[in-house]
Amino acid sequence: MAGQSQILRQILQSDRCVVVLHGPAAAGKTTAGLEFYRHYQRPGEGSACLMIAPNIQAIGYLKRSILKSSPGGAVMSPAVTSFSAVAAKILGACSVKSQSLPTYRRRLLLRQILDDMKCSIGLPALWAVADAPGLIVALDRTIAELKRAAVDPESLSAVIGPARSAEPDKIRDLLQIYRRYQERMQAANRHDVEGQLWLARDCLRDGEAKTNEQVGLGGVSAVVVDGFLDFTPTQLEMLVLLARRVDKLAITLPYTHDGRGRLWQWTNRSLDRMRHAFAADLDEIACPPSEDAKPEIQPLQPLWEKVFNIDAKCQQGQSLPAELHLTAASGIDAEVASAARRIKRLLADGCRAGQIAVLARSMDAYSPIIQQIFAEHEIPISPRTESLTDVSIIRFVLDVASLSPEFEFQNVLRIIKSSYFLPSALGAFDAATVTTAEAVIRQGNVLLGRQAYDDAVGRMARAAKMATEQADGNIEES
């Protein structure tokens, strides 16, 4: 047990097969998860622990962290993956033939279903907007959300119940579209991501008598799940079934008892669901915040506390800056309408239209709604086809802002090779410094971490010194 952290010892010593590590940000949950993963590392064979992360960015970060901590600077097939990849592996091992359907194919299928329904049974509520931009995207996202919540067409029909009137009902139109979507997918033996998770869950549930090798989990004796705020019902069911097949299942969750109930509302709900799902098999380990991780008070800290600490009570005399207005809206339409009203007041006060910029998270979703609602408010707009993140100077600023203390080599290279980067702004540096830094990263095989940069510089300095001494020796001999 030498060299193990206190949290890892608690995980390994727990008599429960499922352990939840919960704590605030920077409390060491991911670090403990990585240490748990390395505990199952087998020399020359990889790890007997499977690590599940929510997205490709988290998977990449975890793989780099595993590589960084490897004594030999190399890792054999790090077992870091996603739920969808685990599902695909289970389906393959169980000989379930299922072809995944990409996003554009799903949306083409929905377009065909809408066109067919318009010509046959009709769409009483959605007929008028059946050809409207954005409807197919909205339907695709709604169906995906229903499937993530494990709501199939029959369950949705039971919730809706019998029609109470002859008036058009968009929920019933959605039910008919969803039902036909499922029928077409099943007839073609194709599945979306959520559908494949359903199939994998069924394979695990129906194959409890099978060995791990027979369900695609050969060699796996532990599982760690990191980076999730919540789990869909299907994901949680898969975790319950996986826990029965491994020695230990560890899950990290951002949550702590600090009096901010609303802040932790969703992760608290996730923890309650896990308590119900795993019951007596669950153990909880609290990860206290690290003193070293506490950020210094910044100039905007009071504003941050007031805007984002939704549990804090407004103290008398405090108010937001006059230039800042916050709006709470239930949905995109209400959000855009609120922004339109604010812009209309600015225009009435003498502000010119060209002086107002409207930024949105995704123009695919917002653009049609902005155009419609702004037209209703008689607000002239000049839409930009270019995303803000595609503007080179903005992209450079975002790269600088996202540079972590670990100095990942991709981020560093993007910054120092940008034409907007000015070395002299950081001190007595010039273009030669940038060239040297790039050489250190590329020739020194630096991934991330200050120590890795120090080590690479040391190796290159020693190599340069030896080369110089060798050259001097050759000159003297000649």
C-alpha positions as CSV (number, residue, x, y, z in Angstrom):
1,M,0.0,0.0,0.0
2,A,3.1,2.3,0.0
3,G,2.8,5.4,-2.1
4,Q,-1.0,5.2,-2.4
5,S,-3.1,8.3,-1.6
6,Q,-5.5,8.3,1.3
7,I,-8.5,8.3,-1.1
8,L,-7.2,5.3,-3.1
9,R,-6.7,3.4,0.2
10,Q,-10.3,4.2,1.2
11,I,-11.6,2.9,-2.2
12,L,-9.6,-0.3,-2.0
13,Q,-10.5,-0.9,1.6
14,S,-14.2,-0.4,1.2
15,D,-16.2,-3.5,1.6
16,R,-18.8,-2.3,-1.0
17,C,-18.4,-3.0,-4.7
18,V,-19.4,0.5,-5.8
19,V,-17.7,3.7,-4.5
20,V,-18.8,7.2,-5.3
21,L,-16.2,10.0,-4.8
22,H,-17.9,13.3,-4.4
23,G,-16.5,16.7,-3.7
24,P,-16.1,20.2,-5.2
25,A,-14.0,21.1,-8.2
26,A,-10.2,20.6,-7.8
27,A,-10.7,18.3,-4.8
28,G,-8.7,15.5,-6.5
29,K,-11.5,13.3,-7.7
30,T,-10.1,12.8,-11.2
31,T,-6.6,12.3,-9.8
32,A,-7.9,9.6,-7.5
33,G,-9.7,8.0,-10.4
34,L,-6.5,7.9,-12.4
35,E,-4.6,6.4,-9.5
36,F,-7.4,3.8,-9.2
37,Y,-6.9,3.1,-12.9
38,R,-3.1,2.7,-12.5
39,H,-3.6,0.4,-9.5
40,Y,-4.9,-2.2,-12.0
41,Q,-2.0,-1.6,-14.4
42,R,-0.4,-4.9,-15.5
43,P,3.3,-4.6,-16.8
44,G,3.3,-4.9,-20.6
45,E,-0.4,-5.8,-20.8
46,G,-2.3,-2.6,-20.1
47,S,-4.8,-2.0,-17.3
48,A,-7.5,-4.4,-16.1
49,C,-9.5,-1.2,-15.3
50,L,-11.9,0.3,-17.8
51,M,-12.2,4.1,-17.6
52,I,-15.4,5.7,-19.0
53,A,-15.6,9.5,-19.8
54,P,-18.4,11.6,-21.2
55,N,-16.8,13.0,-24.4
56,I,-13.8,12.9,-26.7
57,Q,-12.2,16.0,-24.9
58,A,-12.3,14.2,-21.5
59,I,-11.1,11.0,-23.1
60,G,-8.1,12.8,-24.6
61,Y,-7.2,14.5,-21.4
62,L,-7.4,11.3,-19.4
63,K,-5.2,9.5,-21.9
64,R,-2.6,12.2,-21.8
65,S,-2.6,12.1,-18.0
66,I,-2.1,8.4,-18.0
67,L,0.8,8.8,-20.5
68,K,2.3,11.5,-18.5
69,S,2.5,9.4,-15.4
70,S,3.9,6.4,-17.2
71,P,7.4,5.6,-16.0
72,G,8.5,4.5,-19.4
73,G,6.8,7.4,-21.3
74,A,4.6,4.9,-23.2
75,V,1.3,3.2,-22.5
76,M,-0.2,0.2,-24.2
77,S,-3.8,0.8,-25.4
78,P,-5.1,2.9,-22.5
79,A,-8.6,1.6,-21.7
80,V,-10.3,5.0,-21.7
81,T,-13.6,5.1,-23.6
82,S,-17.2,6.3,-23.7
83,F,-20.5,4.6,-23.0
84,S,-21.3,4.4,-26.7
85,A,-17.9,2.7,-27.4
86,V,-18.5,0.2,-24.6
87,A,-22.0,-0.4,-26.1
88,A,-20.5,-1.1,-29.5
89,K,-18.0,-3.5,-28.0
90,I,-20.7,-5.4,-26.1
91,L,-22.9,-5.7,-29.2
92,G,-20.0,-7.0,-31.3
93,A,-19.1,-9.6,-28.7
94,C,-22.8,-10.7,-28.5
95,S,-23.1,-10.9,-32.3
96,V,-25.8,-8.3,-32.4
97,K,-25.8,-6.8,-35.9
98,S,-26.7,-3.1,-35.6
99,Q,-25.7,-0.4,-37.9
100,S,-25.4,3.1,-36.4
101,L,-27.1,5.9,-38.2
102,P,-25.2,9.3,-38.4
103,T,-26.8,12.6,-37.7
104,Y,-27.5,13.6,-41.3
105,R,-29.1,10.2,-42.1
106,R,-31.4,10.5,-39.0
107,R,-32.5,13.9,-40.1
108,L,-33.1,12.7,-43.7
109,L,-35.2,9.9,-42.3
110,L,-37.2,12.4,-40.2
111,R,-37.7,14.6,-43.3
112,Q,-39.1,11.6,-45.2
113,I,-41.4,10.7,-42.3
114,L,-42.8,14.3,-42.2
115,D,-43.4,14.3,-46.0
116,D,-45.1,10.9,-45.8
117,M,-47.3,12.0,-42.9
118,K,-48.3,15.2,-44.6
119,C,-49.6,13.2,-47.6
120,S,-51.4,10.5,-45.5
121,I,-52.6,10.9,-41.9
122,G,-51.6,14.6,-41.7
123,L,-50.0,16.6,-39.0
124,P,-52.9,18.7,-37.4
125,A,-50.6,20.7,-35.1
126,L,-47.3,20.7,-37.0
127,W,-48.6,20.9,-40.6
128,A,-48.2,24.7,-40.8
129,V,-44.5,24.5,-39.8
130,A,-43.6,21.2,-41.4
131,D,-41.3,22.9,-43.9
132,A,-40.0,25.5,-41.5
133,P,-36.2,25.7,-41.0
134,G,-35.1,24.1,-37.8
135,L,-38.0,21.8,-37.3
136,I,-36.1,18.7,-38.3
137,V,-33.2,19.6,-36.0
138,A,-35.7,20.3,-33.2
139,L,-37.4,16.9,-33.7
140,D,-34.1,15.1,-33.9
141,R,-33.0,16.6,-30.6
142,T,-36.4,16.0,-28.9
143,I,-36.4,12.3,-29.9
144,A,-32.8,11.9,-28.7
145,E,-33.7,13.5,-25.4
146,L,-36.7,11.2,-25.0
147,K,-34.5,8.2,-25.7
148,R,-31.9,9.4,-23.3
149,A,-34.6,9.5,-20.7
150,A,-35.5,5.9,-21.7
151,V,-39.0,7.0,-22.9
152,D,-40.1,4.8,-25.8
153,P,-43.2,5.6,-27.9
154,E,-45.4,3.3,-25.8
155,S,-44.3,5.0,-22.6
156,L,-44.9,8.5,-24.1
157,S,-48.4,7.4,-25.3
158,A,-49.2,6.2,-21.8
159,V,-48.1,9.5,-20.3
160,I,-50.1,11.6,-22.8
161,G,-53.3,9.5,-22.3
162,P,-56.5,9.7,-24.5
163,A,-57.2,12.9,-26.4
164,R,-59.4,15.3,-24.4
165,S,-60.5,17.3,-27.3
166,A,-60.5,17.4,-31.1
167,E,-58.0,20.4,-31.1
168,P,-54.6,19.9,-32.8
169,D,-52.0,18.7,-30.3
170,K,-48.3,19.0,-31.1
171,I,-47.4,16.4,-28.5
172,R,-49.6,13.8,-30.3
173,D,-48.0,14.8,-33.6
174,L,-44.6,14.2,-32.0
175,L,-45.7,10.8,-30.7
176,Q,-46.8,9.8,-34.3
177,I,-43.4,11.0,-35.7
178,Y,-41.5,9.2,-32.9
179,R,-43.4,6.0,-33.4
180,R,-42.8,5.9,-37.2
181,Y,-39.1,6.9,-36.6
182,Q,-38.7,3.9,-34.3
183,E,-40.5,1.5,-36.7
184,R,-38.4,2.6,-39.7
185,M,-35.1,2.3,-37.7
186,Q,-36.0,-1.2,-36.4
187,A,-37.2,-2.4,-39.8
188,A,-33.8,-1.4,-41.3
189,N,-31.9,-2.8,-38.2
190,R,-30.3,0.6,-37.6
191,H,-29.9,2.4,-34.4
192,D,-28.9,5.8,-33.1
193,V,-26.5,6.2,-30.2
194,E,-29.3,6.0,-27.6
195,G,-30.8,2.9,-29.4
196,Q,-27.4,1.1,-29.3
197,L,-27.1,1.8,-25.5
198,W,-30.6,0.2,-25.1
199,L,-29.4,-2.9,-27.0
200,A,-26.2,-3.1,-25.0
201,R,-28.1,-2.8,-21.7
202,D,-30.4,-5.6,-22.8
203,C,-27.4,-7.8,-23.8
204,L,-25.9,-7.3,-20.3
205,R,-29.2,-7.9,-18.6
206,D,-30.1,-11.0,-20.7
207,G,-26.5,-12.4,-20.5
208,E,-25.8,-12.3,-16.8
209,A,-24.8,-16.0,-17.0
210,K,-22.2,-15.2,-19.6
211,T,-18.5,-14.5,-18.8
212,N,-16.9,-11.1,-19.3
213,E,-15.1,-12.4,-22.4
214,Q,-18.5,-13.4,-23.9
215,V,-19.9,-9.9,-23.5
216,G,-16.8,-8.0,-24.7
217,L,-15.3,-7.2,-21.3
218,G,-12.5,-9.7,-21.2
219,G,-9.7,-8.9,-18.7
220,V,-11.8,-6.1,-17.1
221,S,-11.9,-6.4,-13.3
222,A,-12.6,-2.8,-12.3
223,V,-14.4,0.2,-13.8
224,V,-13.9,3.9,-13.1
225,V,-16.4,6.6,-14.4
226,D,-15.1,10.2,-14.4
227,G,-16.4,13.5,-15.6
228,F,-20.2,13.0,-15.5
229,L,-22.7,15.3,-13.8
230,D,-25.6,13.0,-14.4
231,F,-26.4,9.7,-16.0
232,T,-29.3,8.8,-18.2
233,P,-31.5,5.9,-17.0
234,T,-29.9,3.6,-19.5
235,Q,-26.4,4.5,-18.5
236,L,-27.2,4.0,-14.9
237,E,-28.7,0.6,-15.7
238,M,-25.5,-0.3,-17.5
239,L,-23.4,0.7,-14.5
240,V,-25.5,-1.5,-12.2
241,L,-25.0,-4.4,-14.5
242,L,-21.3,-3.7,-14.9
243,A,-20.9,-3.6,-11.1
244,R,-22.0,-7.2,-10.9
245,R,-19.2,-8.2,-13.2
246,V,-16.2,-6.4,-11.7
247,D,-14.4,-6.3,-8.3
248,K,-14.9,-2.6,-7.9
249,L,-16.7,0.3,-9.6
250,A,-15.6,3.8,-8.8
251,I,-17.6,6.9,-9.8
252,T,-16.6,10.6,-9.4
253,L,-19.3,13.2,-8.9
254,P,-19.0,17.0,-8.3
255,Y,-21.0,17.5,-5.1
256,T,-20.4,18.7,-1.6
257,H,-22.3,19.7,1.5
258,D,-21.6,23.4,1.6
259,G,-25.0,24.9,2.0
260,R,-25.4,25.8,-1.7
261,G,-28.3,23.4,-2.4
262,R,-29.4,25.0,-5.7
263,L,-25.8,24.9,-7.1
264,W,-25.6,21.2,-6.5
265,Q,-29.2,20.4,-7.3
266,W,-28.6,18.2,-10.3
267,T,-25.6,16.3,-9.0
268,N,-27.4,15.8,-5.7
269,R,-30.3,14.3,-7.7
270,S,-27.7,12.1,-9.5
271,L,-26.3,10.9,-6.1
272,D,-29.8,10.1,-4.9
273,R,-30.5,8.1,-8.0
274,M,-27.3,6.1,-7.6
275,R,-28.1,5.5,-3.9
276,H,-31.4,4.0,-5.1
277,A,-29.9,2.0,-7.9
278,F,-27.0,0.5,-6.0
279,A,-28.6,0.4,-2.6
280,A,-26.5,-1.5,0.0
281,D,-23.7,-2.0,-2.6
282,L,-22.8,1.7,-2.5
283,D,-20.2,3.4,-0.4
284,E,-19.6,7.2,-0.5
285,I,-16.2,8.9,0.0
286,A,-16.1,12.7,0.4
287,C,-13.1,14.4,-1.2
288,P,-12.4,17.6,0.7
289,P,-11.2,20.7,-1.3
290,S,-7.5,21.1,-1.5
291,E,-6.1,24.2,0.2
292,D,-3.7,24.6,-2.7
293,A,-6.6,24.6,-5.2
294,K,-8.4,27.6,-3.8
295,P,-8.2,30.5,-6.3
296,E,-7.1,33.9,-5.3
297,I,-9.7,36.6,-5.1
298,Q,-9.9,38.3,-8.5
299,P,-11.2,41.8,-9.2
300,L,-14.5,40.4,-10.6
301,Q,-15.0,38.0,-7.7
302,P,-17.9,40.0,-6.1
303,L,-19.7,40.0,-9.5
304,W,-19.0,36.3,-9.9
305,E,-20.4,35.5,-6.5
306,K,-23.5,37.6,-7.2
307,V,-24.2,36.4,-10.7
308,F,-23.3,32.7,-10.4
309,N,-23.8,31.9,-6.7
310,I,-27.5,31.4,-7.0
311,D,-27.8,30.4,-3.3
312,A,-26.3,33.7,-2.1
313,K,-28.7,36.2,-0.7
314,C,-28.3,39.7,-2.2
315,Q,-27.0,42.0,0.4
316,Q,-28.5,45.4,0.8
317,G,-26.8,48.1,-1.2
318,Q,-25.3,45.7,-3.7
319,S,-26.5,45.8,-7.3
320,L,-25.3,44.8,-10.7
321,P,-23.4,47.3,-12.8
322,A,-25.7,49.5,-14.9
323,E,-24.2,48.1,-18.1
324,L,-25.1,44.4,-17.2
325,H,-28.6,43.0,-17.4
326,L,-29.4,39.4,-16.7
327,T,-32.5,37.6,-18.0
328,A,-34.0,34.3,-17.0
329,A,-36.1,32.8,-19.9
330,S,-37.8,29.5,-20.3
331,G,-36.7,28.4,-23.8
332,I,-34.9,29.9,-26.8
333,D,-38.0,31.8,-28.1
334,A,-38.5,33.6,-24.8
335,E,-34.8,34.2,-24.5
336,V,-34.6,35.8,-28.0
337,A,-37.8,37.8,-27.4
338,S,-36.3,39.2,-24.1
339,A,-33.1,40.2,-26.0
340,A,-35.2,41.8,-28.7
341,R,-37.1,44.0,-26.2
342,R,-33.8,45.1,-24.7
343,I,-32.4,46.0,-28.1
344,K,-35.6,47.9,-29.0
345,R,-35.1,50.0,-25.9
346,L,-31.5,50.7,-26.8
347,L,-32.5,51.7,-30.3
348,A,-35.2,54.0,-28.9
349,D,-32.6,55.6,-26.7
350,G,-30.6,56.6,-29.7
351,C,-28.2,53.7,-30.1
352,R,-27.5,52.8,-33.8
353,A,-28.2,49.3,-35.0
354,G,-24.6,48.8,-36.2
355,Q,-23.3,49.3,-32.6
356,I,-25.2,46.3,-31.2
357,A,-23.8,42.8,-31.5
358,V,-25.9,39.7,-30.8
359,L,-24.0,36.6,-29.9
360,A,-25.5,33.1,-29.6
361,R,-24.2,29.7,-28.6
362,S,-25.2,28.1,-31.9
363,M,-26.4,29.9,-35.0
364,D,-27.9,26.7,-36.3
365,A,-30.4,26.7,-33.5
366,Y,-30.8,30.5,-33.0
367,S,-30.6,32.0,-36.4
368,P,-34.1,31.2,-37.6
369,I,-35.6,32.3,-34.3
370,I,-33.6,35.5,-34.2
371,Q,-34.7,36.4,-37.8
372,Q,-38.3,35.8,-37.0
373,I,-38.6,37.5,-33.7
374,F,-36.4,40.5,-34.7
375,A,-38.5,41.0,-37.8
376,E,-41.6,41.0,-35.5
377,H,-40.0,43.7,-33.4
378,E,-38.9,45.6,-36.6
379,I,-35.2,45.3,-35.7
380,P,-32.8,45.4,-38.7
381,I,-30.2,42.7,-38.6
382,S,-27.1,42.0,-40.6
383,P,-26.4,38.3,-40.1
384,R,-22.8,37.1,-40.1
385,T,-22.3,33.7,-41.7
386,E,-19.0,33.4,-39.9
387,S,-18.9,31.9,-36.4
388,L,-17.2,34.1,-33.9
389,T,-14.8,31.3,-33.0
390,D,-13.7,31.3,-36.7
391,V,-12.4,34.8,-36.4
392,S,-8.7,34.4,-36.1
393,I,-8.1,37.0,-33.4
394,I,-11.0,35.6,-31.3
395,R,-9.7,32.1,-31.7
396,F,-6.2,33.3,-30.6
397,V,-7.7,35.0,-27.5
398,L,-9.7,31.8,-26.7
399,D,-6.6,29.7,-27.0
400,V,-4.7,32.0,-24.6
401,A,-7.6,32.0,-22.1
402,S,-7.9,28.2,-22.2
403,L,-4.2,27.5,-21.6
404,S,-4.1,25.4,-18.5
405,P,-1.2,25.3,-15.9
406,E,-0.2,22.0,-17.4
407,F,0.7,23.7,-20.7
408,E,-0.6,21.0,-23.1
409,F,1.7,21.0,-26.1
410,Q,-1.1,21.4,-28.7
411,N,-2.3,24.6,-26.9
412,V,1.2,26.0,-26.5
413,L,2.0,25.4,-30.2
414,R,-1.3,27.0,-31.4
415,I,-0.4,30.1,-29.4
416,I,3.3,30.6,-30.1
417,K,2.8,29.9,-33.8
418,S,0.0,32.4,-34.2
419,S,0.8,35.6,-36.1
420,Y,-0.9,37.5,-33.2
421,F,1.6,36.2,-30.7
422,L,4.2,38.8,-29.7
423,P,7.1,37.2,-27.7
424,S,8.4,40.5,-26.5
425,A,5.2,41.2,-24.6
426,L,6.2,38.5,-22.1
427,G,9.8,39.8,-21.6
428,A,13.1,39.7,-23.3
429,F,12.0,37.1,-25.9
430,D,12.1,37.1,-29.7
431,A,11.4,34.8,-32.7
432,A,14.5,32.7,-31.8
433,T,12.8,32.0,-28.4
434,V,9.7,30.8,-30.2
435,T,11.7,28.5,-32.5
436,T,13.6,27.1,-29.5
437,A,10.3,26.5,-27.6
438,E,8.9,24.6,-30.6
439,A,12.0,22.5,-30.9
440,V,11.8,21.6,-27.2
441,I,8.2,20.4,-27.6
442,R,8.8,18.5,-30.8
443,Q,12.2,17.0,-30.3
444,G,11.8,16.6,-26.6
445,N,8.4,14.7,-27.0
446,V,6.7,17.0,-24.5
447,L,3.1,16.4,-23.8
448,L,2.2,18.5,-20.8
449,G,3.5,19.5,-17.4
450,R,6.2,21.9,-16.3
451,Q,8.5,19.0,-15.3
452,A,8.2,17.5,-18.8
453,Y,9.4,20.9,-20.3
454,D,12.3,21.1,-17.7
455,D,13.4,17.5,-18.5
456,A,13.3,18.1,-22.2
457,V,15.4,21.3,-22.0
458,G,17.9,19.4,-19.7
459,R,18.2,16.5,-22.2
460,M,18.6,18.9,-25.2
461,A,21.2,21.0,-23.3
462,R,23.2,17.9,-22.4
463,A,23.0,16.7,-26.0
464,A,24.1,20.1,-27.3
465,K,27.0,20.2,-24.9
466,M,28.2,16.8,-25.9
467,A,27.9,17.7,-29.6
468,T,30.0,20.9,-29.0
469,E,32.7,19.0,-27.0
470,Q,32.8,16.4,-29.8
471,A,33.2,19.1,-32.4
472,D,36.0,20.8,-30.4
473,G,37.8,17.5,-30.1
474,N,37.6,16.9,-33.8
475,I,39.0,20.3,-34.5
476,E,42.0,19.8,-32.1
477,E,42.8,16.4,-33.7
478,S,42.8,17.9,-37.1
